[in-house]
């Protein structure tokens, strides 16, 4: 993916605007195949870091779906999913459960590896 386009995408992920963050997360599926290995890892790390701090249910679902899109294309390798263990239980709703069931074992393994 072209550098300027990628940087704009990262800015949108970090936006203060919930709608912009959600739209950026949803677009991962559109260009996941265009991401270099480094871009995919940075995207995955950033998305994982953002999840415990996301206050919007909709944006959180979009972030988790973005991780799923990366995983579905084999581009989640090397991504630190341990921040997912920091998502407050009260923030996890029915629409997040399948994602959490998929990623929490990987996140817990990553968290345990970091403390070893």
N, C-alpha and C positions, 0 to 999 in steps of 0.2 A: 504494500500500500504506500502511496506517495507520502513523503514526510509531512508536508503541510496539511494534507487531508487528515493524516493520523493525529497530528498535534491538535487540530481543531476538534476532532473526536474526543481526545483526552480532556480538553477544556470543557466540552459539553458534559462529560461524565462528572466533572467536578463543579458544575454549575450550582448556584444557589437556588435555581429554579427547578422545582420538582418535575415539571413537565419536560424540561430540556434533558434532565438526567435520565428520565424514563425513556424518552425517545432515543437518546444515545445508546442506552443499554439494549433497547429493542433492535437497533440497527446492526448489532454485532453479527446476527445471523446473515445479514446481507453481504457482509464482506469478510467473514471469518476465513474464507479460503485465500484471500489476498494478503493476510497478515504473515509477515515473516515470523520465524521462530521467536526472535527477540520481541517483536511487537505483540505476539500472542501471549508470551510470558508476562510482559509488562501490563498488558490489558488484564490478564487474569489476576495478577497480584493486586492491581489497583481496584478492580471490582471486588475482590475478596476483602480488601482493607476497608472499602466503603460500606460493606453490608452491615456491620454492627452499629454503624452510626446513622444509618438510613431510618428516618422517622416515617416515611410514607410507605404504606402497605403496597401500593401499586409499584412504586420505584424499587422497593426491596424485591418484589417478585421479578421485575425486569432484570435486576442485577443477577439474581440467582439463575434466571433463564439464560442470561449471557454466558454464565459459567457453563451451563448445560450445552450451549451451542459450541463453545470452545472444546468441551469434552467430546461431543459428538463428532468433531472433526479431528480428534486426536491431538489437540493443541493445548491441553491442560497440563502436560508434563512439565515439571519444574515449577509449577505455580504453587505458592504457599497458601494453602486453604485454611491454615490455623485460625485466622481471624473469624471464621464462621462460628467457631466455638464461643465467641464473645457476643453473639447475637442474643439479646435478652429473650428468655422464653416467652415473655408477654408480647413480644413483637412477632412471634412466629404464629401465623394464622393458617387456616386450612389450605390456602393457595400456595403456601410455602413448604408444607410438610413433605411432599414428594421430593422436592429438591434437597431438603435437609436430610431426608433418609438416604439419598444418593451420596451427598457430599460429606455429611458429618463423620462417617468412618474415616474418610481420607483426611479430613480436617483434624480429627483427633490424632491420627497417626502422625501428621505433620507437626502438631503441637507437642506430641511426646518426643519426636525426633529432635525438636529444637531444645528440649530441656535435658536431653541425654548428655 
